[in-house]
Amino acid sequence: MRTVTEFPHETREIENVFIPMRDGARLAARLWMPVDAEQRPVPAVLEYIPYRKRDSSRARDDLNHPYLAGHGYVCARVDLRGSGDSDGVMVDEYREQEHEDAEDVIAWLAEQPWCDGSVGMMGISWGGFNSLQLAARRPPALKAVISASATDDLYVDNMHYMGGCLLADNLSEATVMFAFNSLPPDPQIVGDRWREMWHERLEGSGLWLETWLEHQRRDDYWKPASVCEDYAQVGCPVMAVGGWADGYTNAIFRLMENLDVPRKGLIGPWGHKYPHIGVPGPAIGFLQEVVRWWDHWLKGADTGIMDEPMVRAWMQDSVSPASSYADRPGRWIAEDRWPSPRIEEREYALRGHHLEEGAADEPGREVSVLSPLSVGMFAGKWASYAAVPDLPFDQREEDGGALFFETPELTEELEIFGLPSCELEVSADRPVAQLAVRLSDVAPSGEATRVTYGVLNLTHRDGSAEPQPLEPGRKYRVEVPLNGVAQSFPAGHRLRLSVSTSYWPLIWPAPDAATVTLTTGTSRLLLPVRPPREEDAHLHEFGEPEAAEPLAVTDLAPGAHHWRVTRDLATDESVLEVVNDQGEFLIDETGSRIRRATDEWYSFRWNDVTSVRGETRTVRRVEREDWGALITTRTILTSTPTEFVIDAQLDAHELDAERGDPRVHSQSWSRRIPRDLV
């Protein structure tokens, strides 16, 4: 990535300013702006997240916001209420208080002497979510948003549930917030209040995992902040950004189809990263595109961005399976609108063990599957963070416990772009059962690379608002949507569709081991086949990745990252261990030493669904010579056929050598939550 040091505007930075809320609370903001902004006001761009502007997000902030400020914007990185150096306690994500505060922040920005009254909002993940949500609330000064790695539906695509199945990422995300919510504000910013603010958070934030497990169906808890409830409420232009290795990309297709405002969709090969630091690559000059977007919508400049196609995506070439990639070969493609009338839905019937092109209109034989719990141990993460090798490995490791159906060798190249799906005729021998469906690219060597997948809790076959138990033995016709993808299959390769009844630890197993019987002949795969488009060769070229000067840090201790699967044949226990240890480093500018590490274990014994166990542990340490805190958390999630069981522990130490680093807070939780057809 190219570091840019000279910009059209000379800039200055304000380390902290407190923004007043309507109830008297104050949110902490870090600002960057042109030095002459008070004489020549410019638009403001807001990023509004809980990830601690003073330390945790500082490196990323330093890449992005000085760059945008140098192109003539005031950039504000604001800590949410209850996070970082802001007042209050955070008790959940995307709630009414968060949105009201954002409205107050936007109004405050618009009223400042250095702002011309126009505000944009951007973010990735949490910041992408609330950018969309604020677009639907229509604060007057908000003129456009950029939403990266986010979703329009909090139940369908938000690390908690997928197809009505409980994601293991629900535990992972709860662990992340457990650690973040327990950290103190910085006394250099908030003064002597820091200890009082810290203890208020430690005692009041709660166990978010419990809340999320109490809402296992798509009930009113998920709806208020899901913009899909009424797309017409979104009142300003939207740029939606994502990557094929991420977990949120399906929302881009829905937004392009359903929004009634100017909009753009951009999908690359990336995981959960901004595209200028995207992995797998190629990364692109995303910040240049951001400037073009803001210049158009906040300054009224003719940048040409709205003359380009609505949807642009990276068509991935065939690759050998690997758990990580530096780059994914391919090319950029585009469609002028979505859904595109150019894309044909091609049908493949499941017959015997084959995928045959043509209508699925003739019942065939019945085939049954009861997958071992080991199917899924090589599935990778629901959303790749590129921190560890977290992409799916060779699917031959998984297919021994699944039904699978293959095409003959392709006689010519096949390219798909969009949202594949499966329509299956199935029955089960238990009232709760689930399916995982995978589409793979099978090379002549036999290597199988997963292209996309989908999962379905069969009790959610008619929707997730009111799931219904299965009647054992009764046949149902169900649709299993697969994640969106753009993929090229070369001639000589085969397509493989694999169907299993478990996919642990990506999804939590059903309460009892269930056998599912599939009727071939009437079951089918639907693929969005895209013909070549000559205009793709003449698309606007993305520039080289650029950013402002990186944050100066001094590495103090190395980190470690691994993703390890083990099986003890003596005990029949299998374990997936995920280590994301970011080591220890010094932020030179603030003098703060930072230590961050998260370990995860997902285990089971043979085919005993009651043995499934997820455990996470975190260490967070922040300190200077005269101040510091150490936070450790441990969370264990297990289940019985009727309940989820949570055991969690939080310990907080104030770092003070003279007092022996005393533990100042300790809390434990033990909760049992009824399973609701999950």
C-alpha positions in Angstrom: 0.0 0.0 0.0 1.3 3.4 -0.9 1.7 6.0 1.9 0.5 9.5 0.9 2.1 12.4 2.7 1.1 15.3 0.5 -2.6 16.2 0.1 -4.6 19.0 -1.6 -5.3 20.4 1.9 -3.0 20.9 4.9 -4.6 19.3 8.0 -4.7 19.4 11.7 -5.8 16.9 14.3 -7.7 17.3 17.6 -7.0 14.4 19.8 -10.3 14.6 21.7 -13.4 16.8 21.9 -16.5 15.9 23.9 -19.8 16.1 22.0 -22.9 16.8 24.3 -26.0 14.6 24.0 -29.6 15.6 24.6 -29.5 14.0 28.1 -26.3 15.6 29.2 -23.9 12.7 28.5 -20.8 13.4 26.4 -19.3 11.3 23.6 -15.6 11.4 22.9 -14.5 12.3 19.4 -11.1 12.5 17.6 -11.1 15.0 14.7 -9.1 15.7 11.6 -9.7 18.7 9.4 -8.2 21.2 6.9 -6.3 23.9 8.8 -8.5 26.6 7.2 -11.8 24.8 7.7 -13.1 27.5 10.0 -12.6 30.1 7.3 -13.7 27.7 4.5 -16.1 25.2 6.0 -16.2 21.7 4.5 -18.5 18.6 4.8 -18.0 16.3 7.7 -17.6 12.5 7.6 -18.5 10.4 10.7 -17.3 7.0 11.8 -19.2 5.9 14.9 -18.1 2.6 16.6 -17.3 1.1 20.0 -13.7 0.0 19.3 -11.7 2.7 21.3 -10.4 5.5 19.2 -7.6 6.0 21.7 -6.0 2.6 21.1 -7.8 -0.3 19.5 -8.9 1.4 16.3 -6.1 4.0 16.2 -4.0 2.3 13.6 -6.9 2.0 11.1 -8.1 5.5 11.9 -4.7 6.9 11.2 -4.7 5.3 7.7 -8.2 6.6 6.8 -9.2 9.8 8.4 -6.1 12.0 7.7 -6.4 10.9 4.1 -10.0 12.1 3.8 -9.3 15.2 5.7 -6.4 15.9 3.3 -9.0 15.9 0.5 -11.2 18.5 2.1 -13.3 16.9 4.8 -13.7 17.1 8.6 -13.4 13.5 9.8 -14.9 12.5 13.2 -14.1 9.2 14.9 -16.6 8.9 17.7 -16.7 6.3 20.5 -20.2 5.0 21.2 -21.8 5.7 24.6 -20.2 3.3 27.1 -17.1 2.7 25.0 -13.6 4.2 24.8 -13.6 7.6 26.4 -17.3 8.3 26.1 -19.7 8.5 29.1 -22.1 5.7 30.0 -22.5 2.0 29.8 -23.1 -0.1 26.6 -25.5 -2.9 27.1 -26.2 -4.1 23.6 -25.7 -3.4 19.9 -27.8 -1.1 17.6 -30.3 0.0 20.2 -32.4 3.2 20.3 -29.9 5.0 22.6 -27.1 4.4 20.1 -29.2 5.9 17.2 -30.4 8.9 19.2 -26.8 9.7 20.1 -25.8 9.4 16.5 -28.5 11.9 15.5 -27.1 14.3 18.1 -23.6 13.8 16.9 -24.6 14.4 13.2 -26.5 17.6 14.3 -23.6 18.8 16.3 -21.1 18.2 13.4 -23.4 20.1 11.0 -23.6 23.1 13.4 -19.8 23.6 13.9 -18.1 26.6 12.3 -15.8 24.3 10.3 -18.6 22.3 8.7 -20.7 23.5 5.8 -23.8 21.7 7.1 -23.4 18.4 5.1 -22.5 15.2 6.8 -21.6 11.7 5.5 -21.4 8.5 7.5 -19.2 5.5 6.9 -17.9 2.4 8.6 -17.1 -1.2 8.4 -19.0 -3.9 10.4 -20.6 -2.1 13.4 -20.0 1.3 11.7 -21.4 -0.1 8.4 -24.5 -1.3 10.3 -25.3 2.0 12.0 -24.5 4.0 8.9 -27.4 2.1 7.2 -29.6 2.4 10.2 -29.1 6.2 10.4 -29.8 6.5 6.7 -33.2 5.0 7.6 -33.7 7.5 10.4 -33.1 10.5 8.1 -31.4 13.1 10.2 -31.5 16.3 8.1 -27.8 16.8 7.7 -27.0 13.2 6.6 -26.5 13.3 2.9 -25.0 9.9 2.0 -23.5 6.8 3.6 -20.8 4.1 2.9 -21.7 0.8 4.5 -19.0 -1.9 4.4 -19.3 -5.5 5.7 -22.8 -4.9 7.1 -26.4 -6.0 6.7 -30.0 -4.9 6.3 -31.3 -7.7 8.5 -29.9 -8.3 12.0 -31.3 -11.8 12.3 -30.4 -13.1 8.9 -26.8 -11.8 8.6 -25.3 -10.7 11.9 -23.0 -13.4 13.3 -25.8 -14.8 15.5 -28.0 -17.0 13.3 -28.0 -18.2 9.7 -30.9 -20.0 8.2 -32.3 -20.3 11.7 -29.2 -22.2 12.9 -27.1 -20.8 15.8 -23.7 -19.7 14.6 -20.6 -20.4 16.7 -19.7 -16.8 15.7 -22.4 -15.8 18.1 -20.1 -16.9 20.9 -17.1 -15.3 19.2 -18.8 -11.9 18.8 -20.1 -12.0 22.4 -16.5 -12.7 23.5 -15.1 -9.7 21.6 -17.6 -7.4 23.1 -17.2 -8.9 26.6 -13.5 -7.9 26.4 -14.1 -4.5 24.9 -16.9 -3.5 27.3 -14.7 -4.2 30.3 -11.8 -1.8 29.4 -11.5 1.5 31.1 -11.4 5.0 29.6 -8.1 6.8 29.4 -7.4 9.2 32.3 -5.4 11.5 30.0 -8.7 12.1 28.2 -11.4 11.8 30.9 -9.3 12.8 34.0 -9.9 11.5 37.5 -13.3 10.1 36.6 -11.8 7.2 34.7 -12.0 4.7 37.7 -15.6 5.6 38.4 -16.5 5.2 34.7 -14.7 1.9 34.5 -16.4 0.3 37.5 -19.8 1.5 36.1 -19.0 -0.4 32.9 -17.7 -3.5 34.7 -20.9 -3.8 36.8 -23.4 -2.7 34.2 -22.6 -4.0 30.7 -23.8 -7.5 31.3 -23.4 -10.8 29.4 -24.5 -10.1 25.8 -24.4 -13.8 24.9 -27.3 -14.4 27.2 -29.4 -11.7 25.4 -28.7 -13.0 22.0 -29.5 -16.6 23.0 -32.9 -15.5 24.4 -34.0 -14.5 20.9 -33.5 -17.6 18.7 -36.2 -16.7 16.2 -36.7 -13.5 14.2 -38.8 -11.7 16.8 -39.3 -8.0 17.6 -35.8 -7.8 19.2 -34.1 -8.0 15.8 -36.6 -5.9 13.7 -36.2 -2.2 14.9 -32.7 -1.8 13.5 -33.1 -4.0 10.4 -33.6 -1.6 7.5 -35.2 -4.4 5.4 -38.3 -3.9 7.5 -39.0 -0.8 5.3 -36.4 -0.1 2.6 -38.3 3.1 1.7 -37.2 4.6 5.0 -33.6 4.8 3.7 -33.5 8.4 2.5 -30.0 9.1 1.2 -27.5 7.5 -1.3 -25.8 4.3 -0.2 -22.5 2.7 -1.2 -22.6 -0.9 0.0 -19.2 -2.7 0.1 -18.2 -6.3 0.9 -16.1 -9.3 0.1 -16.7 -12.9 -0.9 -14.7 -14.2 2.1 -16.9 -12.1 4.5 -20.2 -13.1 6.0 -22.3 -10.1 5.1 -22.2 -9.9 1.3 -25.7 -11.2 0.6 -27.1 -7.9 2.0 -25.5 -6.0 -0.9 -27.7 -7.8 -3.4 -30.8 -7.1 -1.4 -29.9 -3.4 -1.0 -29.3 -3.0 -4.7 -32.6 -4.7 -5.5 -34.8 -3.0 -2.9 -33.5 0.5 -2.1 -35.1 3.5 -3.8 -32.2 5.9 -3.6 -29.0 6.2 -5.7 -26.8 3.3 -4.8 -23.7 1.4 -5.7 -22.5 -2.1 -4.8 -18.9 -3.2 -4.6 -17.8 -6.8 -3.9 -14.2 -7.9 -3.9 -12.4 -11.1 -2.9 -11.8 -9.7 0.6 -12.6 -10.9 4.1 -13.8 -8.6 6.9 -11.5 -5.7 5.9 -11.7 -2.3 4.1 -10.8 -2.9 0.5 -7.6 -0.9 0.5 -6.2 -3.3 3.2 -8.3 -6.2 1.9 -7.2 -9.9 2.3 -7.4 -12.0 0.2 -6.2 -9.5 -2.4 -6.1 -7.8 -4.7 -6.6 -4.8 -2.5 -7.7 -1.7 -4.4 -7.5 2.1 -4.1 -10.7 2.2 -2.0 -10.0 5.6 -0.4 -9.8 7.2 -3.8 -13.3 5.8 -4.5 -14.5 7.1 -1.1 -13.3 10.5 -2.0 -15.1 10.3 -5.4 -18.3 9.3 -3.6 -18.1 12.1 -1.0 -17.1 14.7 -3.6 -20.2 13.8 -5.6 -22.7 13.7 -2.8 -21.3 16.1 -0.3 -19.6 18.7 -2.6 -21.7 18.4 -5.8 -18.6 17.6 -7.9 -18.9 15.6 -11.1 -16.6 12.7 -10.4 -18.3 10.3 -12.8 -18.9 7.7 -10.1 -22.7 7.7 -10.6 -22.2 7.1 -14.4 -20.7 3.7 -13.7 -22.6 0.4 -13.3 -24.6 -0.2 -10.2 -22.9 -3.4 -9.1 -19.2 -4.2 -9.5 -17.7 -7.5 -8.4 -14.6 -9.7 -8.5 -15.2 -12.8 -10.7 -13.0 -15.4 -9.0 -11.0 -17.8 -11.0 -10.7 -21.5 -10.0 -8.0 -22.1 -7.3 -6.8 -25.0 -5.3 -8.3 -25.3 -1.8 -6.4 -23.5 0.9 -7.1 -22.1 4.4 -5.7 -18.7 3.4 -4.8 -16.8 0.2 -2.6 -13.8 -0.3 -4.6 -13.1 -3.5 -7.5 -14.6 -5.4 -6.9 -14.5 -9.2 -9.9 -13.1 -11.2 -11.2 -10.0 -12.9 -13.7 -7.2 -12.3 -17.2 -7.5 -13.8 -20.2 -5.2 -13.6 -23.9 -5.1 -14.0 -25.9 -1.9 -14.7 -28.8 -2.9 -12.4 -29.8 -5.6 -10.0 -31.3 -8.1 -10.5 -29.7 -8.2 -13.9 -31.9 -9.3 -16.8 -28.7 -10.7 -18.4 -28.2 -13.5 -15.7 -30.0 -16.8 -16.4 -31.2 -19.2 -13.7 -30.0 -22.6 -14.8 -31.5 -25.7 -13.2 -29.6 -28.9 -12.2 -31.6 -31.9 -11.1 -30.3 -34.2 -8.3 -30.4 -37.7 -9.9 -28.6 -40.7 -8.4 -25.4 -39.2 -7.3 -25.3 -36.8 -10.3 -26.2 -33.2 -11.0 -27.9 -33.2 -14.4 -28.8 -30.0 -16.3 -32.5 -29.8 -16.8 -35.8 -29.8 -15.0 -36.2 -31.6 -11.6 -39.7 -33.0 -12.5 -39.5 -36.8 -11.9 -39.2 -38.4 -8.5 -36.2 -40.6 -8.0 -34.9 -42.7 -5.2 -34.7 -41.7 -1.6 -31.3 -41.3 0.0 -30.6 -40.7 3.7 -27.8 -39.0 5.6 -26.9 -38.8 9.3 -23.6 -36.9 9.2 -20.8 -37.3 11.8 -20.2 -34.2 13.9 -16.7 -34.0 12.3 -18.3 -32.6 9.2 -17.5 -28.9 9.4 -14.2 -29.0 11.2 -12.6 -27.7 8.0 -15.3 -25.2 7.2 -13.5 -22.1 8.3 -15.1 -19.1 9.9 -18.5 -17.6 9.0 -16.6 -14.4 8.3 -12.9 -14.4 7.5 -10.9 -11.8 9.5 -7.7 -12.8 7.8 -6.0 -12.9 11.2 -5.6 -16.7 11.1 -6.0 -19.3 8.3 -9.8 -19.3 8.6 -11.0 -20.2 5.1 -12.4 -23.6 4.2 -9.9 -26.3 3.3 -10.2 -29.2 0.8 -13.8 -30.4 0.8 -12.7 -34.0 0.4 -12.0 -33.8 4.2 -15.8 -33.1 4.7 -17.6 -35.1 2.0 -17.2 -38.5 3.5 -19.9 -37.6 5.9 -22.3 -36.1 3.3 -24.4 -36.9 0.4 -22.9 -35.4 -2.8 -24.0 -35.0 -6.4 -21.7 -34.1 -9.3 -21.9 -32.9 -12.8 -19.9 -34.5 -15.6 -16.7 -32.7 -16.5 -17.6 -29.3 -18.0 -17.1 -29.1 -21.7 -16.8 -25.3 -21.6 -16.1 -22.6 -19.0 -19.1 -21.8 -16.7 -19.4 -18.5 -14.8 -22.0 -17.7 -12.1 -22.8 -14.4 -10.4 -25.5 -13.9 -7.8 -27.3 -16.0 -5.2 -27.5 -19.7 -5.9 -30.1 -21.8 -4.1 -31.2 -25.4 -3.6 -34.8 -26.7 -3.6 -34.9 -30.0 -1.8 -37.6 -32.5 -1.0 -36.8 -33.9 2.4 -38.1 -35.7 5.5 -36.5 -36.2 8.9 -36.9 -38.7 11.8 -36.8 -36.0 14.5 -38.8 -32.8 15.1 -35.7 -30.7 14.8 -33.1 -31.2 12.0 -30.8 -29.1 10.0 -29.0 -29.2 6.6 -25.7 -27.7 5.4 -25.4 -27.5 1.6 -22.1 -26.8 -0.1 -21.2 -26.1 -3.7 -17.6 -27.0 -4.7 -15.3 -26.7 -7.7 -13.8 -30.1 -8.3 -10.5 -30.1 -10.2 -9.3 -33.0 -12.4 -6.9 -33.9 -9.6 -9.9 -34.4 -7.3 -9.2 -31.4 -5.1 -12.5 -29.7 -4.1 -12.6 -26.0 -3.3 -15.8 -24.8 -1.6 -17.3 -22.0 -3.7 -20.4 -21.2 -1.5 -22.7 -22.8 1.0 -25.9 -22.4 2.9 -27.5 -23.8 6.1 -31.1 -24.3 7.1 -32.8 -25.3 10.4 -35.7 -27.2 8.9 -38.0 -25.9 11.6 -37.5 -22.5 9.9 -38.5 -23.8 6.5 -41.4 -21.3 6.2 -39.5 -18.5 7.8 -37.8 -17.6 11.1 -40.6 -15.6 12.8 -42.7 -18.7 13.7 -40.7 -21.9 13.3 -42.6 -25.2 13.5 -41.4 -28.6 14.5 -41.1 -31.3 11.8 -43.5 -34.2 11.6 -41.2 -37.2 11.5 -41.5 -39.0 8.2 -43.4 -36.3 6.5 -42.0 -34.9 3.2 -41.4 -31.1 2.9 -40.2 -29.0 0.0 -37.6 -26.6 1.4 -35.4 -23.9 -0.1 -31.8 -23.6 1.1 -30.3 -20.2 -0.1 -26.6 -20.3 -0.7 -24.3 -17.3 -0.2 -23.8 -15.0 -3.1 -20.7 -15.5 -5.2 -19.0 -14.7 -8.5 -17.1 -17.8 -9.6 -15.6 -19.2 -12.8 -15.5 -23.0 -13.3 -13.0 -24.1 -16.1 -13.7 -26.7 -18.7 -12.7 -30.1 -17.4 -13.8 -29.3 -13.8 -16.9 -30.6 -12.2 -19.5 -29.0 -9.9 -20.2 -30.9 -6.6 -23.2 -30.3 -4.4 -22.8 -31.7 -0.9 -25.5 -32.1 1.7 -24.9 -32.9 5.4 -26.9 -32.8 8.6 -24.2 -31.2 10.7 -21.6 -28.4 10.1 -20.0 -28.0 13.5 -18.5 -25.7 14.7 -19.8 -23.2 12.1 -23.4 -24.0 13.3 -24.5 -25.5 16.6 -25.8 -29.1 16.2 -29.5 -30.0 16.4 -30.7 -31.1 19.9 -30.7 -34.8 18.8 -28.9 -36.5 16.0 -31.4 -36.5 13.1 -31.4 -38.5 9.9 -32.6 -36.6 6.9 -33.9 -38.4 3.8 -33.7 -36.6 0.5 -35.8 -37.4 -2.6 -33.8 -37.2 -5.8 -35.3 -36.3 -9.1 -37.5 -33.6 -7.6 -34.7 -31.8 -5.8 -32.6 -29.3 -7.7 -29.8 -26.7 -7.7 -30.4 -23.3 -9.2 -27.4 -21.4 -10.4 -27.2 -17.7 -11.6 -25.3 -18.2 -14.9 -23.7 -15.0 -16.3 -22.8 -14.7 -19.9 -19.6 -12.7 -20.8 -20.0 -8.9 -21.1 -17.7 -7.0 -23.4 -18.0 -3.8 -21.4 -16.2 -5.5 -18.5 -12.9 -4.9 -20.3 -13.5 -1.2 -20.2 -14.5 -0.6 -16.6 -13.0 2.3 -14.6 -9.7 1.1 -13.3 -9.2 1.1 -9.5 -6.0 2.9 -8.4 -3.2 1.4 -6.3 -4.2 1.1 -2.6 -3.4 4.4 -0.8 -3.6 5.6 2.8 -2.1 8.2 5.1 1.0 7.5 7.2 0.6 4.4 9.4 0.6 4.7 13.2 4.0 4.5 14.7 4.3 1.5 17.0 7.1 -0.4 18.7 6.6 -4.1 18.9 7.3 -5.5 22.3 6.3 -9.1 22.1 5.4 -11.2 19.1 1.9 -12.5 18.4 0.8 -16.0 17.3 -2.0 -17.1 15.0 -3.1 -20.6 14.3 -6.1 -22.8 13.5 -5.5 -26.4 14.7 -7.7 -29.5 14.5 -6.8 -32.4 16.7 -8.4 -35.8 17.6 -7.6 -37.9 20.6 -8.3 -41.5 19.5 -8.2 -42.7 23.1 -11.1 -40.4 24.2 -12.8 -39.8 20.8 -12.5 -36.1 21.5 -12.0 -33.7 18.5 -11.0 -30.1 19.1 -10.7 -27.0 16.8 -8.3 -24.6 18.5 -8.2 -21.0 17.2 -5.4 -18.7 18.6 -5.5 -15.0 17.7 -2.7 -13.5 19.8 -1.8 -10.0 18.6 1.2 -9.8 20.9 2.2 -6.6 22.7 3.1 -3.2 21.3 3.7 0.4 22.3 1.8 3.2 20.7 4.6 5.7 20.4 2.3 8.8 20.2 0.4 8.1 23.4 2.9 6.0 25.3 0.3 3.2 25.8 1.3 -0.4 25.9 -1.3 -2.7 24.5 -1.7 -6.5 24.9 -4.5 -8.4 23.1 -5.1 -12.1 22.8 -8.2 -14.3 22.2 -8.2 -18.1 22.3 -11.1 -20.3 21.2 -11.8 -24.0 21.5 -14.7 -26.0 19.8 -14.9 -29.6 20.7 -17.1 -32.8 20.7 -16.8 -36.5 21.4 -17.5 -38.8 18.5 -21.2 -38.3 17.6 -22.6 -37.2 20.9 -24.4 -33.9 20.3 -24.6 -33.3 24.0 -20.8 -33.2 24.2 -20.5 -30.1 21.9 -18.7 -27.3 23.7 -17.4 -23.9 22.8 -14.9 -22.0 25.1 -13.3 -18.6 24.6 -10.7 -16.8 26.7 -9.5 -13.2 26.3 -6.7 -11.1 27.7 -6.8 -7.3 27.3 -4.1 -5.1 28.9 -3.6 -1.4 28.5 -1.0 0.6 30.5 1.4 3.4 30.9 3.9 4.1 33.7 1.3 5.7 35.9 -1.9 3.8 34.9 -3.1 0.5 33.6 -5.7 -2.3 33.5 -5.7 -6.0 32.9 -9.0 -7.7 31.9 -9.4 -11.5 31.4 -12.6 -13.2 30.4 -13.7 -16.8 30.0 -16.9 -18.0 28.4 -18.1 -21.6 28.0 -21.2 -22.6 26.0 -22.6 -26.1 26.2 -26.1 -27.6 25.6 -28.5 -30.3 26.6 -31.3 -31.4 24.3 -33.6 -28.8 25.9 -31.2 -26.0 27.1 -28.2 -23.9 26.3 -25.9 -23.5 29.2 -23.6 -20.5 29.7 -20.8 -20.2 32.2 -18.7 -17.0 32.2 -16.2 -15.2 34.3 -14.8 -11.7 34.2 -11.8 -10.5 36.2 -10.4 -6.9 36.2 -7.1 -5.8 37.7 -5.9 -2.3 38.2 -2.2 -2.3 37.3 -0.3 -0.7 40.3 3.0 -2.2 41.2 3.0 -0.7 44.6 -0.3 -2.4 45.4 0.5 -5.7 43.6 -1.9 -5.2 40.7 -5.0 -5.8 42.8 -8.1 -7.4 41.4 -10.8 -4.8 41.6 -13.7 -6.6 40.1 -14.7 -10.2 39.6 -18.0 -11.5 38.4 -19.3 -14.9 37.2 -22.5 -15.9 35.4 -24.3 -19.2 35.1 -27.3 -19.2 32.9 -29.6 -21.8 31.4 -31.7 -20.8 28.3 -34.4 -23.0 26.8 -33.8 -24.1 23.2 -36.4 -22.8 20.9 -36.4 -25.4 18.0 -32.7 -24.6 17.6 
